[in-house]
Amino acid sequence: MLPNEPAELIREDNHFKQLGLSIGDYQSADQVIELLLEHPKLMQRPVVVRGDQAVIARPSELVEELL
């Protein structure tokens, strides 16, 4: 549903860095799913869904385009 690469669902914030993670290790959908199941705080939010489309709503203007 998202037009983004799977890795774009991951927040590369301080928590990500404290865990010693590298975004290069999370390029496939399966790798991203495993990471987010173990560390749900690392998921980019919000994700807005409309019909069969979705966007990571950062910046918020992306939601306006979806609607």
PDB file of N, CA, C and O in Angstrom, chain B, residues numbered from 101:
ATOM      1  N   MET B 101       0.817  -1.204   0.000  1.00  0.00           N
ATOM      2  CA  MET B 101       0.000   0.000   0.000  1.00  0.00           C
ATOM      3  C   MET B 101       0.859   1.265   0.000  1.00  0.00           C
ATOM      4  O   MET B 101       0.469   2.291  -0.557  1.00  0.00           O
ATOM      5  N   LEU B 102       2.026   1.179   0.629  1.00  0.00           N
ATOM      6  CA  LEU B 102       2.914   2.338   0.680  1.00  0.00           C
ATOM      7  C   LEU B 102       3.795   2.390  -0.561  1.00  0.00           C
ATOM      8  O   LEU B 102       4.283   1.355  -1.015  1.00  0.00           O
ATOM      9  N   PRO B 103       4.004   3.579  -1.117  1.00  0.00           N
ATOM     10  CA  PRO B 103       4.905   3.696  -2.260  1.00  0.00           C
ATOM     11  C   PRO B 103       6.381   3.706  -1.843  1.00  0.00           C
ATOM     12  O   PRO B 103       7.271   3.646  -2.692  1.00  0.00           O
ATOM     13  N   ASN B 104       6.629   3.780  -0.552  1.00  0.00           N
ATOM     14  CA  ASN B 104       7.983   3.903  -0.024  1.00  0.00           C
ATOM     15  C   ASN B 104       8.718   2.566   0.006  1.00  0.00           C
ATOM     16  O   ASN B 104       8.113   1.496  -0.060  1.00  0.00           O
ATOM     17  N   GLU B 105      10.036   2.662   0.106  1.00  0.00           N
ATOM     18  CA  GLU B 105      10.858   1.487   0.362  1.00  0.00           C
ATOM     19  C   GLU B 105      10.584   1.035   1.795  1.00  0.00           C
ATOM     20  O   GLU B 105      10.289   1.870   2.650  1.00  0.00           O
ATOM     21  N   PRO B 106      10.673  -0.261   2.077  1.00  0.00           N
ATOM     22  CA  PRO B 106      10.386  -0.756   3.432  1.00  0.00           C
ATOM     23  C   PRO B 106      11.179  -0.032   4.525  1.00  0.00           C
ATOM     24  O   PRO B 106      10.637   0.240   5.596  1.00  0.00           O
ATOM     25  N   ALA B 107      12.432   0.277   4.274  1.00  0.00           N
ATOM     26  CA  ALA B 107      13.277   0.909   5.295  1.00  0.00           C
ATOM     27  C   ALA B 107      12.765   2.281   5.723  1.00  0.00           C
ATOM     28  O   ALA B 107      13.115   2.760   6.802  1.00  0.00           O
ATOM     29  N   GLU B 108      11.948   2.913   4.900  1.00  0.00           N
ATOM     30  CA  GLU B 108      11.428   4.236   5.258  1.00  0.00           C
ATOM     31  C   GLU B 108      10.413   4.164   6.392  1.00  0.00           C
ATOM     32  O   GLU B 108      10.033   5.200   6.937  1.00  0.00           O
ATOM     33  N   LEU B 109       9.967   2.974   6.755  1.00  0.00           N
ATOM     34  CA  LEU B 109       9.076   2.809   7.908  1.00  0.00           C
ATOM     35  C   LEU B 109       9.836   2.851   9.230  1.00  0.00           C
ATOM     36  O   LEU B 109       9.224   2.866  10.298  1.00  0.00           O
ATOM     37  N   ILE B 110      11.152   2.868   9.163  1.00  0.00           N
ATOM     38  CA  ILE B 110      11.979   2.829  10.374  1.00  0.00           C
ATOM     39  C   ILE B 110      12.411   4.239  10.754  1.00  0.00           C
ATOM     40  O   ILE B 110      12.917   4.995   9.923  1.00  0.00           O
ATOM     41  N   ARG B 111      12.205   4.577  12.015  1.00  0.00           N
ATOM     42  CA  ARG B 111      12.680   5.853  12.554  1.00  0.00           C
ATOM     43  C   ARG B 111      14.145   5.696  12.932  1.00  0.00           C
ATOM     44  O   ARG B 111      14.487   4.854  13.762  1.00  0.00           O
ATOM     45  N   GLU B 112      14.995   6.488  12.337  1.00  0.00           N
ATOM     46  CA  GLU B 112      16.418   6.456  12.668  1.00  0.00           C
ATOM     47  C   GLU B 112      16.697   7.524  13.733  1.00  0.00           C
ATOM     48  O   GLU B 112      17.419   8.492  13.494  1.00  0.00           O
ATOM     49  N   ASP B 113      16.113   7.322  14.897  1.00  0.00           N
ATOM     50  CA  ASP B 113      16.230   8.290  15.983  1.00  0.00           C
ATOM     51  C   ASP B 113      17.295   7.854  16.988  1.00  0.00           C
ATOM     52  O   ASP B 113      18.069   6.936  16.718  1.00  0.00           O
ATOM     53  N   ASN B 114      17.331   8.507  18.131  1.00  0.00           N
ATOM     54  CA  ASN B 114      18.318   8.173  19.161  1.00  0.00           C
ATOM     55  C   ASN B 114      18.186   6.737  19.630  1.00  0.00           C
ATOM     56  O   ASN B 114      19.192   6.068  19.866  1.00  0.00           O
ATOM     57  N   HIS B 115      16.953   6.251  19.769  1.00  0.00           N
ATOM     58  CA  HIS B 115      16.740   4.863  20.203  1.00  0.00           C
ATOM     59  C   HIS B 115      17.364   3.898  19.193  1.00  0.00           C
ATOM     60  O   HIS B 115      18.004   2.922  19.583  1.00  0.00           O
ATOM     61  N   PHE B 116      17.181   4.164  17.919  1.00  0.00           N
ATOM     62  CA  PHE B 116      17.764   3.354  16.853  1.00  0.00           C
ATOM     63  C   PHE B 116      19.284   3.334  17.003  1.00  0.00           C
ATOM     64  O   PHE B 116      19.908   2.276  16.920  1.00  0.00           O
ATOM     65  N   LYS B 117      19.870   4.497  17.221  1.00  0.00           N
ATOM     66  CA  LYS B 117      21.327   4.601  17.372  1.00  0.00           C
ATOM     67  C   LYS B 117      21.804   3.918  18.638  1.00  0.00           C
ATOM     68  O   LYS B 117      22.841   3.255  18.629  1.00  0.00           O
ATOM     69  N   GLN B 118      21.057   4.071  19.739  1.00  0.00           N
ATOM     70  CA  GLN B 118      21.437   3.422  21.001  1.00  0.00           C
ATOM     71  C   GLN B 118      21.443   1.907  20.878  1.00  0.00           C
ATOM     72  O   GLN B 118      22.225   1.229  21.545  1.00  0.00           O
ATOM     73  N   LEU B 119      20.584   1.381  20.037  1.00  0.00           N
ATOM     74  CA  LEU B 119      20.542  -0.065  19.818  1.00  0.00           C
ATOM     75  C   LEU B 119      21.700  -0.533  18.932  1.00  0.00           C
ATOM     76  O   LEU B 119      21.901  -1.735  18.758  1.00  0.00           O
ATOM     77  N   GLY B 120      22.457   0.409  18.375  1.00  0.00           N
ATOM     78  CA  GLY B 120      23.594   0.076  17.527  1.00  0.00           C
ATOM     79  C   GLY B 120      23.199  -0.501  16.182  1.00  0.00           C
ATOM     80  O   GLY B 120      23.927  -1.313  15.610  1.00  0.00           O
ATOM     81  N   LEU B 121      22.045  -0.084  15.676  1.00  0.00           N
ATOM     82  CA  LEU B 121      21.524  -0.633  14.431  1.00  0.00           C
ATOM     83  C   LEU B 121      22.025   0.165  13.238  1.00  0.00           C
ATOM     84  O   LEU B 121      22.425   1.322  13.367  1.00  0.00           O
ATOM     85  N   SER B 122      21.996  -0.474  12.078  1.00  0.00           N
ATOM     86  CA  SER B 122      22.363   0.163  10.818  1.00  0.00           C
ATOM     87  C   SER B 122      21.210  -0.010   9.840  1.00  0.00           C
ATOM     88  O   SER B 122      20.714  -1.120   9.645  1.00  0.00           O
ATOM     89  N   ILE B 123      20.784   1.093   9.224  1.00  0.00           N
ATOM     90  CA  ILE B 123      19.646   1.032   8.309  1.00  0.00           C
ATOM     91  C   ILE B 123      19.943   0.119   7.129  1.00  0.00           C
ATOM     92  O   ILE B 123      19.017  -0.437   6.537  1.00  0.00           O
ATOM     93  N   GLY B 124      21.187  -0.044   6.780  1.00  0.00           N
ATOM     94  CA  GLY B 124      21.561  -0.930   5.686  1.00  0.00           C
ATOM     95  C   GLY B 124      21.195  -2.383   5.928  1.00  0.00           C
ATOM     96  O   GLY B 124      21.100  -3.171   4.987  1.00  0.00           O
ATOM     97  N   ASP B 125      20.991  -2.735   7.188  1.00  0.00           N
ATOM     98  CA  ASP B 125      20.623  -4.111   7.539  1.00  0.00           C
ATOM     99  C   ASP B 125      19.123  -4.364   7.415  1.00  0.00           C
ATOM    100  O   ASP B 125      18.666  -5.485   7.637  1.00  0.00           O
ATOM    101  N   TYR B 126      18.356  -3.341   7.064  1.00  0.00           N
ATOM    102  CA  TYR B 126      16.889  -3.448   7.037  1.00  0.00           C
ATOM    103  C   TYR B 126      16.341  -2.916   5.712  1.00  0.00           C
ATOM    104  O   TYR B 126      15.662  -1.889   5.678  1.00  0.00           O
ATOM    105  N   GLN B 127      16.639  -3.618   4.637  1.00  0.00           N
ATOM    106  CA  GLN B 127      16.207  -3.175   3.316  1.00  0.00           C
ATOM    107  C   GLN B 127      15.021  -3.966   2.781  1.00  0.00           C
ATOM    108  O   GLN B 127      14.251  -3.451   1.970  1.00  0.00           O
ATOM    109  N   SER B 128      14.867  -5.192   3.217  1.00  0.00           N
ATOM    110  CA  SER B 128      13.730  -5.980   2.724  1.00  0.00           C
ATOM    111  C   SER B 128      12.540  -5.810   3.662  1.00  0.00           C
ATOM    112  O   SER B 128      12.697  -5.443   4.826  1.00  0.00           O
ATOM    113  N   ALA B 129      11.362  -6.079   3.139  1.00  0.00           N
ATOM    114  CA  ALA B 129      10.144  -5.993   3.956  1.00  0.00           C
ATOM    115  C   ALA B 129      10.225  -6.942   5.147  1.00  0.00           C
ATOM    116  O   ALA B 129       9.825  -6.577   6.252  1.00  0.00           O
ATOM    117  N   ASP B 130      10.734  -8.148   4.939  1.00  0.00           N
ATOM    118  CA  ASP B 130      10.837  -9.115   6.036  1.00  0.00           C
ATOM    119  C   ASP B 130      11.764  -8.623   7.139  1.00  0.00           C
ATOM    120  O   ASP B 130      11.465  -8.797   8.321  1.00  0.00           O
ATOM    121  N   GLN B 131      12.894  -8.007   6.767  1.00  0.00           N
ATOM    122  CA  GLN B 131      13.823  -7.473   7.765  1.00  0.00           C
ATOM    123  C   GLN B 131      13.176  -6.343   8.561  1.00  0.00           C
ATOM    124  O   GLN B 131      13.338  -6.265   9.778  1.00  0.00           O
ATOM    125  N   VAL B 132      12.453  -5.481   7.882  1.00  0.00           N
ATOM    126  CA  VAL B 132      11.781  -4.360   8.550  1.00  0.00           C
ATOM    127  C   VAL B 132      10.707  -4.884   9.491  1.00  0.00           C
ATOM    128  O   VAL B 132      10.581  -4.398  10.616  1.00  0.00           O
ATOM    129  N   ILE B 133       9.941  -5.856   9.052  1.00  0.00           N
ATOM    130  CA  ILE B 133       8.892  -6.432   9.898  1.00  0.00           C
ATOM    131  C   ILE B 133       9.492  -7.030  11.162  1.00  0.00           C
ATOM    132  O   ILE B 133       8.984  -6.800  12.260  1.00  0.00           O
ATOM    133  N   GLU B 134      10.566  -7.794  11.017  1.00  0.00           N
ATOM    134  CA  GLU B 134      11.222  -8.390  12.195  1.00  0.00           C
ATOM    135  C   GLU B 134      11.665  -7.318  13.178  1.00  0.00           C
ATOM    136  O   GLU B 134      11.441  -7.436  14.383  1.00  0.00           O
ATOM    137  N   LEU B 135      12.296  -6.270  12.658  1.00  0.00           N
ATOM    138  CA  LEU B 135      12.776  -5.192  13.529  1.00  0.00           C
ATOM    139  C   LEU B 135      11.617  -4.517  14.249  1.00  0.00           C
ATOM    140  O   LEU B 135      11.687  -4.293  15.457  1.00  0.00           O
ATOM    141  N   LEU B 136      10.548  -4.190  13.519  1.00  0.00           N
ATOM    142  CA  LEU B 136       9.437  -3.462  14.126  1.00  0.00           C
ATOM    143  C   LEU B 136       8.630  -4.319  15.091  1.00  0.00           C
ATOM    144  O   LEU B 136       8.011  -3.790  16.015  1.00  0.00           O
ATOM    145  N   LEU B 137       8.626  -5.620  14.894  1.00  0.00           N
ATOM    146  CA  LEU B 137       7.984  -6.497  15.875  1.00  0.00           C
ATOM    147  C   LEU B 137       8.777  -6.509  17.180  1.00  0.00           C
ATOM    148  O   LEU B 137       8.200  -6.563  18.266  1.00  0.00           O
ATOM    149  N   GLU B 138      10.091  -6.458  17.065  1.00  0.00           N
ATOM    150  CA  GLU B 138      10.947  -6.455  18.254  1.00  0.00           C
ATOM    151  C   GLU B 138      11.026  -5.076  18.904  1.00  0.00           C
ATOM    152  O   GLU B 138      11.132  -4.966  20.126  1.00  0.00           O
ATOM    153  N   HIS B 139      10.974  -4.021  18.082  1.00  0.00           N
ATOM    154  CA  HIS B 139      11.115  -2.642  18.584  1.00  0.00           C
ATOM    155  C   HIS B 139      10.042  -1.746  17.946  1.00  0.00           C
ATOM    156  O   HIS B 139      10.360  -0.941  17.071  1.00  0.00           O
ATOM    157  N   PRO B 140       8.791  -1.873  18.368  1.00  0.00           N
ATOM    158  CA  PRO B 140       7.705  -1.108  17.728  1.00  0.00           C
ATOM    159  C   PRO B 140       7.870   0.408  17.819  1.00  0.00           C
ATOM    160  O   PRO B 140       7.293   1.132  17.007  1.00  0.00           O
ATOM    161  N   LYS B 141       8.636   0.902  18.777  1.00  0.00           N
ATOM    162  CA  LYS B 141       8.846   2.352  18.892  1.00  0.00           C
ATOM    163  C   LYS B 141       9.612   2.918  17.704  1.00  0.00           C
ATOM    164  O   LYS B 141       9.620   4.130  17.489  1.00  0.00           O
ATOM    165  N   LEU B 142      10.255   2.047  16.933  1.00  0.00           N
ATOM    166  CA  LEU B 142      11.040   2.511  15.792  1.00  0.00           C
ATOM    167  C   LEU B 142      10.209   2.728  14.525  1.00  0.00           C
ATOM    168  O   LEU B 142      10.754   3.123  13.495  1.00  0.00           O
ATOM    169  N   MET B 143       8.908   2.477  14.586  1.00  0.00           N
ATOM    170  CA  MET B 143       8.077   2.652  13.395  1.00  0.00           C
ATOM    171  C   MET B 143       7.732   4.120  13.185  1.00  0.00           C
ATOM    172  O   MET B 143       7.312   4.818  14.108  1.00  0.00           O
ATOM    173  N   GLN B 144       7.921   4.574  11.940  1.00  0.00           N
ATOM    174  CA  GLN B 144       7.502   5.929  11.583  1.00  0.00           C
ATOM    175  C   GLN B 144       6.005   6.036  11.778  1.00  0.00           C
ATOM    176  O   GLN B 144       5.255   5.134  11.406  1.00  0.00           O
ATOM    177  N   ARG B 145       5.573   7.139  12.360  1.00  0.00           N
ATOM    178  CA  ARG B 145       4.149   7.358  12.563  1.00  0.00           C
ATOM    179  C   ARG B 145       3.826   8.807  12.249  1.00  0.00           C
ATOM    180  O   ARG B 145       4.702   9.668  12.329  1.00  0.00           O
ATOM    181  N   PRO B 146       2.634   9.075  11.910  1.00  0.00           N
ATOM    182  CA  PRO B 146       1.540   8.153  11.645  1.00  0.00           C
ATOM    183  C   PRO B 146       1.598   7.629  10.214  1.00  0.00           C
ATOM    184  O   PRO B 146       2.196   8.245   9.331  1.00  0.00           O
ATOM    185  N   VAL B 147       0.976   6.500  10.011  1.00  0.00           N
ATOM    186  CA  VAL B 147       0.735   5.955   8.674  1.00  0.00           C
ATOM    187  C   VAL B 147      -0.764   6.097   8.445  1.00  0.00           C
ATOM    188  O   VAL B 147      -1.571   5.611   9.237  1.00  0.00           O
ATOM    189  N   VAL B 148      -1.125   6.759   7.369  1.00  0.00           N
ATOM    190  CA  VAL B 148      -2.528   7.019   7.067  1.00  0.00           C
ATOM    191  C   VAL B 148      -2.929   6.166   5.862  1.00  0.00           C
ATOM    192  O   VAL B 148      -2.230   6.135   4.849  1.00  0.00           O
ATOM    193  N   VAL B 149      -4.060   5.478   5.987  1.00  0.00           N
ATOM    194  CA  VAL B 149      -4.551   4.587   4.942  1.00  0.00           C
ATOM    195  C   VAL B 149      -5.883   5.109   4.416  1.00  0.00           C
ATOM    196  O   VAL B 149      -6.776   5.477   5.179  1.00  0.00           O
ATOM    197  N   ARG B 150      -5.989   5.129   3.104  1.00  0.00           N
ATOM    198  CA  ARG B 150      -7.264   5.491   2.459  1.00  0.00           C
ATOM    199  C   ARG B 150      -7.451   4.547   1.279  1.00  0.00           C
ATOM    200  O   ARG B 150      -6.696   4.577   0.307  1.00  0.00           O
ATOM    201  N   GLY B 151      -8.462   3.721   1.387  1.00  0.00           N
ATOM    202  CA  GLY B 151      -8.706   2.740   0.327  1.00  0.00           C
ATOM    203  C   GLY B 151      -7.544   1.778   0.213  1.00  0.00           C
ATOM    204  O   GLY B 151      -7.185   1.105   1.179  1.00  0.00           O
ATOM    205  N   ASP B 152      -6.956   1.715  -0.973  1.00  0.00           N
ATOM    206  CA  ASP B 152      -5.828   0.808  -1.187  1.00  0.00           C
ATOM    207  C   ASP B 152      -4.494   1.547  -1.224  1.00  0.00           C
ATOM    208  O   ASP B 152      -3.495   1.010  -1.701  1.00  0.00           O
ATOM    209  N   GLN B 153      -4.479   2.787  -0.717  1.00  0.00           N
ATOM    210  CA  GLN B 153      -3.257   3.583  -0.669  1.00  0.00           C
ATOM    211  C   GLN B 153      -2.944   3.973   0.763  1.00  0.00           C
ATOM    212  O   GLN B 153      -3.836   4.063   1.606  1.00  0.00           O
ATOM    213  N   ALA B 154      -1.663   4.203   1.028  1.00  0.00           N
ATOM    214  CA  ALA B 154      -1.226   4.637   2.354  1.00  0.00           C
ATOM    215  C   ALA B 154      -0.025   5.564   2.203  1.00  0.00           C
ATOM    216  O   ALA B 154       0.695   5.512   1.205  1.00  0.00           O
ATOM    217  N   VAL B 155       0.177   6.409   3.205  1.00  0.00           N
ATOM    218  CA  VAL B 155       1.354   7.280   3.245  1.00  0.00           C
ATOM    219  C   VAL B 155       1.885   7.338   4.663  1.00  0.00           C
ATOM    220  O   VAL B 155       1.138   7.226   5.635  1.00  0.00           O
ATOM    221  N   ILE B 156       3.195   7.516   4.757  1.00  0.00           N
ATOM    222  CA  ILE B 156       3.800   7.875   6.032  1.00  0.00           C
ATOM    223  C   ILE B 156       3.599   9.382   6.113  1.00  0.00           C
ATOM    224  O   ILE B 156       4.127  10.124   5.285  1.00  0.00           O
ATOM    225  N   ALA B 157       2.857   9.828   7.083  1.00  0.00           N
ATOM    226  CA  ALA B 157       2.381  11.213   7.125  1.00  0.00           C
ATOM    227  C   ALA B 157       3.412  12.194   7.680  1.00  0.00           C
ATOM    228  O   ALA B 157       3.100  13.010   8.547  1.00  0.00           O
ATOM    229  N   ARG B 158       4.611  12.108   7.186  1.00  0.00           N
ATOM    230  CA  ARG B 158       5.659  13.075   7.527  1.00  0.00           C
ATOM    231  C   ARG B 158       6.330  13.483   6.237  1.00  0.00           C
ATOM    232  O   ARG B 158       7.007  12.659   5.622  1.00  0.00           O
ATOM    233  N   PRO B 159       6.178  14.675   5.813  1.00  0.00           N
ATOM    234  CA  PRO B 159       5.445  15.784   6.400  1.00  0.00           C
ATOM    235  C   PRO B 159       3.931  15.618   6.222  1.00  0.00           C
ATOM    236  O   PRO B 159       3.471  14.807   5.418  1.00  0.00           O
ATOM    237  N   SER B 160       3.189  16.385   6.970  1.00  0.00           N
ATOM    238  CA  SER B 160       1.735  16.243   6.995  1.00  0.00           C
ATOM    239  C   SER B 160       1.083  16.537   5.645  1.00  0.00           C
ATOM    240  O   SER B 160      -0.042  16.103   5.399  1.00  0.00           O
ATOM    241  N   GLU B 161       1.765  17.257   4.778  1.00  0.00           N
ATOM    242  CA  GLU B 161       1.211  17.556   3.458  1.00  0.00           C
ATOM    243  C   GLU B 161       0.958  16.285   2.649  1.00  0.00           C
ATOM    244  O   GLU B 161       0.125  16.285   1.742  1.00  0.00           O
ATOM    245  N   LEU B 162       1.666  15.207   2.969  1.00  0.00           N
ATOM    246  CA  LEU B 162       1.451  13.953   2.262  1.00  0.00           C
ATOM    247  C   LEU B 162       0.044  13.403   2.508  1.00  0.00           C
ATOM    248  O   LEU B 162      -0.520  12.741   1.638  1.00  0.00           O
ATOM    249  N   VAL B 163      -0.518  13.672   3.674  1.00  0.00           N
ATOM    250  CA  VAL B 163      -1.885  13.249   3.946  1.00  0.00           C
ATOM    251  C   VAL B 163      -2.857  14.015   3.068  1.00  0.00           C
ATOM    252  O   VAL B 163      -3.810  13.437   2.547  1.00  0.00           O
ATOM    253  N   GLU B 164      -2.631  15.287   2.901  1.00  0.00           N
ATOM    254  CA  GLU B 164      -3.500  16.100   2.049  1.00  0.00           C
ATOM    255  C   GLU B 164      -3.512  15.567   0.623  1.00  0.00           C
ATOM    256  O   GLU B 164      -4.556  15.536  -0.027  1.00  0.00           O
ATOM    257  N   GLU B 165      -2.342  15.145   0.141  1.00  0.00           N
ATOM    258  CA  GLU B 165      -2.269  14.589  -1.214  1.00  0.00           C
ATOM    259  C   GLU B 165      -3.056  13.292  -1.306  1.00  0.00           C
ATOM    260  O   GLU B 165      -3.677  13.019  -2.333  1.00  0.00           O
ATOM    261  N   LEU B 166      -3.039  12.495  -0.255  1.00  0.00           N
ATOM    262  CA  LEU B 166      -3.754  11.220  -0.244  1.00  0.00           C
ATOM    263  C   LEU B 166      -5.258  11.438  -0.235  1.00  0.00           C
ATOM    264  O   LEU B 166      -6.003  10.712  -0.892  1.00  0.00           O
ATOM    265  N   LEU B 167      -5.702  12.450   0.520  1.00  0.00           N
ATOM    266  CA  LEU B 167      -7.121  12.722   0.641  1.00  0.00           C
ATOM    267  C   LEU B 167      -7.627  13.415  -0.593  1.00  0.00           C
ATOM    268  O   LEU B 167      -8.814  13.730  -0.681  1.00  0.00           O
TER     269      LEU B 167
END
